[in-house]
C-alpha cells in the first residue's frame, strides 16, 4: 500500500504523552523478555534526559489518499 498525507508535529503535551504511551504499549510485549531491552520510553538510557540532553519530536501523518490493497473499516 502507498499512502499520501500531511505531516504534523505533535506539540501539545497531553497528546504527545498519549502517543508515547501507545508506542510503549505496542512495543512492551516485544521487549519484556529481551536481554537487550531498553527503558520503557526506548529513546535514551535515562528518561530525564529527554528534553534536556535529547530532543524528542513526535509527529503524525494524517492520511489523505491510499492506493493498493487495503481493508475498509466497518
Buried (B, 14 or more C-beta within 10 A) or exposed (E): EEEEEEEEEBEEEEEBEEBBEEBBEEBEEEBEEEEEEEEBBEBBEEEEEBEEEEEEEBEEEEEEEEEEEEEEEE
